[in-house]
Amino acid sequence: DKDVIVNLTRSYGGNINWQTHRLLTTMLRYQRNESLDNMDKTDIKSNTYSLSFSSYPLKTLDAVLSMIRTYSFSFDEKQSINNLYMLTLGSKLHRDVNMITDIGYTQTRTYALEDQPSATSATGEGSHSNVRYIRGALDAHLTERLSANLNYGLSNTSGSTSFRSKDG
């Protein structure tokens, strides 16, 4: 029946974890996401590759360095490439005070569609952006009835468009 629309979404992947040293664990991951329909209106795919190193050098400190690359496709035409490099630090500053900090850098390149040259930019060449950021959270259990949480973030975006943001 041509009136029935079938939507299919699949997600699958695999990962390998190994302890390369007593203080270091290495993780390698692949993830594939697909969305399709029988009306040829949707055909979106993405492949994500990641390599992460995690370490717990102290009882009060852990760190994870991640490098992630994602390719996005629409109807088998490459739409974008995204690279993310992120360092996450978790620390116990005091008995009841914890802090998590993310420091990251993201590069994104978007490609213009062949049949729509002005889809992503006036020149038809696509666009790119670079984002540098630091985000964090500090939480403290002050008394039996009182706790505090502080969230902050700074980011700087450059490329086809540029801006800075701060939040807290």
Secondary structure, 3 states (H helix, E strand, C coil): CCCCCCEEEEEEEEEEEEEEECCEEEEEEEEEEEEEECCCCCEEEEEEEEEEEEEEEECCEEEEEEEEEEEEEECCEEEEEEEEEEEEEEEEEECCEEEEEEEEEEEEEECCECCECCCCCCCCCCEEEEEEEEEEEEEEECCCCCEEEEEEEEEEEEECCCEEEEEC
